[in-house]
Amino acid sequence: MKAFLIMIAAAGSMMIATQASAVDEAAGLALAQKSGCLLCHSVDKKILGPAYKDVAAKYKGDKGAAARLEAKVAKGGSGTWGPVPMPANSPKVSEADIKTLVEWVLSH
């Protein structure tokens, strides 16, 4: 009986985690749309800028990537993904939203 209850509790935790991920994905996508990111980026294909899945793959396992990408999103930059520069997004996109966007991008 105890093992059965543990299995039910574990399954419930997994369902909650899955639902939280779905909400985070939807919230991240909505924030990217609202912030204008999807004019140049896509989750799965290159537009003007790299696909978010490619960004996530490039920085997978890099513990300092989030901080560097937050700075790049805020201040803009060029050269990492080719010659097309990314414009600065601060102050029109808040620091908190930039942090959320970068976490969302790196989750792909």
VOBA-1610 file (N, C-alpha, C; in pm, whole numbers, padded with zeros to 5 digits, always signed):
BEGIN
Met+00083-00120+00000Met+00000+00000+00000Met+00087+00126+00000Lys+00192+00124+00082Lys+00281+00240+00090Lys+00347+00267-00045Ala+00392+00161-00111Ala+00455+00174-00243Ala+00356+00231-00344Phe+00231+00187-00336Phe+00128+00237-00426Phe+00106+00387-00406Leu+00102+00431-00282Leu+00083+00574-00253Leu+00202+00658-00302Ile+00321+00603-00288Ile+00440+00672-00337Ile+00434+00685-00489Met+00390+00579-00556Met+00378+00584-00703Met+00275+00688-00745Ile+00164+00697-00676Ile+00061+00795-00708Ile+00114+00937-00686Ala+00184+00957-00576Ala+00241+01089-00547Ala+00343+01128-00654Ala+00427+01035-00695Ala+00527+01062-00799Ala+00460+01096-00931Ala+00356+01021-00967Ala+00283+01047-01091Ala+00218+01185-01087Gly+00161+01220-00974Gly+00100+01353-00960Gly+00203+01463-00974Ser+00321+01444-00916Ser+00428+01543-00928Ser+00472+01559-01073Met+00479+01449-01145Met+00518+01456-01286Met+00414+01530-01367Met+00286+01510-01337Met+00180+01579-01409Met+00186+01728-01383Ile+00212+01768-01260Ile+00223+01909-01226Ile+00342+01970-01297Ala+00455+01901-01298Ala+00575+01951-01367Ala+00549+01967-01516Thr+00480+01870-01575Thr+00447+01879-01717Thr+00356+01997-01745Gln+00256+02018-01662Gln+00166+02131-01680Gln+00240+02262-01664Ala+00334+02272-01567Ala+00411+02394-01547Ala+00495+02424-01670Ser+00555+02319-01731Ser+00635+02339-01851Ser+00550+02392-01965Ala+00429+02338-01979Ala+00341+02384-02086Ala+00304+02531-02066Val+00280+02570-01943Val+00248+02710-01914Val+00370+02797-01944Asp+00488+02753-01904Asp+00609+02830-01930Asp+00631+02845-02081Glu+00607+02740-02157Glu+00624+02746-02302Glu+00526+02846-02362Ala+00402+02839-02321Ala+00301+02931-02373Ala+00332+03074-02331Ala+00372+03093-02206Ala+00404+03227-02157Ala+00528+03282-02228Gly+00628+03196-02250Gly+00748+03240-02321Gly+00718+03279-02464Leu+00637+03200-02531Leu+00599+03231-02669Leu+00521+03362-02675Ala+00428+03380-02582Ala+00350+03504-02579Ala+00439+03625-02553Leu+00535+03610-02463Leu+00627+03720-02434Leu+00716+03751-02555Ala+00761+03648-02625Ala+00842+03668-02745Ala+00762+03740-02853Gln+00634+03704-02866Gln+00548+03772-02964Gln+00528+03918-02925Lys+00496+03941-02798Lys+00469+04076-02749Lys+00594+04166-02762Ser+00711+04107-02742Ser+00836+04184-02742Ser+00894+04205-02881Gly+00835+04144-02982Gly+00882+04160-03119Gly+00994+04065-03159Cys+01028+03970-03074Cys+01137+03878-03102Cys+01110+03791-03226Leu+00982+03758-03246Leu+00947+03666-03354Leu+00946+03732-03492Leu+00979+03860-03497Leu+00997+03924-03627Leu+01125+03873-03693Cys+01225+03840-03610Cys+01355+03796-03662Cys+01392+03653-03624His+01322+03595-03527His+01354+03461-03478His+01232+03371-03485Ser+01259+03242-03481Ser+01156+03139-03474Ser+01208+03031-03380Val+01120+02951-03327Val+01164+02844-03239Val+01246+02742-03315Asp+01202+02707-03436Asp+01265+02593-03504Asp+01329+02621-03639Lys+01329+02747-03686Lys+01397+02775-03813Lys+01458+02915-03811Lys+01566+02930-03885Lys+01634+03058-03896Lys+01548+03153-03979Ile+01537+03276-03932Ile+01472+03381-04011Ile+01585+03480-04041Leu+01586+03595-03976Leu+01703+03683-03983Leu+01805+03642-03877Gly+01753+03607-03761Gly+01838+03559-03653Gly+01825+03408-03642Pro+01905+03350-03556Pro+01903+03204-03543Pro+01774+03152-03482Ala+01745+03026-03509Ala+01632+02957-03445Ala+01665+02939-03298Tyr+01565+02949-03214Tyr+01588+02933-03071Tyr+01642+02795-03036Lys+01601+02692-03109Lys+01655+02558-03081Lys+01804+02554-03110Asp+01851+02630-03209Asp+01993+02636-03240Asp+02070+02713-03133Val+02010+02818-03080Val+02072+02894-02971Val+02085+02803-02849Ala+01978+02733-02816Ala+01980+02643-02700Ala+02087+02535-02717Ala+02098+02480-02837Ala+02197+02375-02862Ala+02339+02430-02849Lys+02362+02549-02900Lys+02496+02609-02895Lys+02541+02632-02751Tyr+02449+02673-02666Tyr+02486+02711-02530Tyr+02453+02603-02425Lys+02412+02486-02469Lys+02378+02378-02376Lys+02499+02347-02288Gly+02476+02345-02157Gly+02582+02314-02062Gly+02672+02431-02028Asp+02653+02545-02089Asp+02733+02665-02062Asp+02668+02741-01947Lys+02727+02735-01831Lys+02667+02795-01712Lys+02659+02948-01718Gly+02744+03012-01795Gly+02743+03157-01806Gly+02662+03210-01924Ala+02602+03120-01998Ala+02532+03160-02121Ala+02415+03254-02093Ala+02336+03226-01992Ala+02217+03308-01965Ala+02255+03453-01943Ala+02355+03477-01862Ala+02397+03616-01833Ala+02448+03685-01959Arg+02527+03614-02040Arg+02580+03674-02163Arg+02467+03702-02262Leu+02373+03609-02274Leu+02262+03629-02367Leu+02169+03740-02320Glu+02146+03750-02190Glu+02065+03861-02138Glu+02127+03995-02176Ala+02258+04007-02161Ala+02328+04131-02197Ala+02316+04157-02347Lys+02330+04052-02427Lys+02321+04068-02573Lys+02181+04109-02616Val+02079+04050-02555Val+01941+04087-02589Val+01916+04232-02550Ala+01964+04272-02434Ala+01941+04408-02386Ala+02017+04511-02470Lys+02145+04485-02498Lys+02232+04584-02563Lys+02245+04566-02714Gly+02206+04450-02763Gly+02223+04420-02904Gly+02360+04359-02928Gly+02385+04319-03050Gly+02514+04261-03082Gly+02516+04208-03224Ser+02634+04163-03266Ser+02648+04104-03399Ser+02771+04015-03402Gly+02779+03934-03506Gly+02896+03853-03529Gly+02887+03708-03483Thr+02809+03680-03381Thr+02801+03543-03331Thr+02729+03452-03429Trp+02624+03502-03493Trp+02542+03421-03582Trp+02547+03473-03726Gly+02640+03559-03755Gly+02652+03614-03889Gly+02656+03765-03887Pro+02650+03828-04003Pro+02670+03972-04011Pro+02548+04059-03975Val+02430+04001-03967Val+02311+04081-03938Val+02309+04114-03789Pro+02312+04243-03754Pro+02314+04279-03612Pro+02175+04265-03548Met+02176+04233-03420Met+02053+04232-03342Met+02045+04366-03270Pro+01936+04438-03286Pro+01925+04567-03219Pro+01906+04551-03068Ala+01939+04657-02997Ala+01917+04659-02852Ala+01767+04652-02823Asn+01732+04582-02718Asn+01592+04568-02680Asn+01559+04638-02549Ser+01658+04693-02483Ser+01635+04766-02360Ser+01632+04914-02396Pro+01547+04995-02344Pro+01456+04977-02233Pro+01315+04933-02273Lys+01288+04910-02402Lys+01150+04874-02440Lys+01107+04739-02385Val+01202+04649-02360Val+01173+04520-02296Val+01241+04524-02159Ser+01165+04500-02055Ser+01219+04509-01919Ser+01326+04404-01893Glu+01409+04432-01795Glu+01514+04338-01756Glu+01455+04204-01713Ala+01345+04209-01640Ala+01279+04085-01596Ala+01227+04005-01716Asp+01168+04075-01814Asp+01119+04005-01933Asp+01234+03948-02015Ile+01345+04019-02023Ile+01462+03968-02096Ile+01512+03840-02029Lys+01518+03840-01897Lys+01561+03720-01824Lys+01467+03603-01854Thr+01338+03628-01851Thr+01239+03524-01882Thr+01255+03474-02025Leu+01273+03566-02119Leu+01289+03527-02260Leu+01412+03439-02280Val+01523+03477-02218Val+01646+03399-02233Val+01629+03260-02171Glu+01567+03252-02055Glu+01541+03119-01995Glu+01454+03036-02088Trp+01355+03098-02148Trp+01265+03028-02240Trp+01340+02979-02364Val+01423+03067-02422Val+01501+03029-02540Val+01593+02912-02507Leu+01662+02920-02394Leu+01757+02814-02358Leu+01688+02683-02323Ser+01558+02686-02299Ser+01485+02562-02268Ser+01456+02478-02391His+01481+02532-02508His+01452+02457-02631His+01570+02372-02663
//
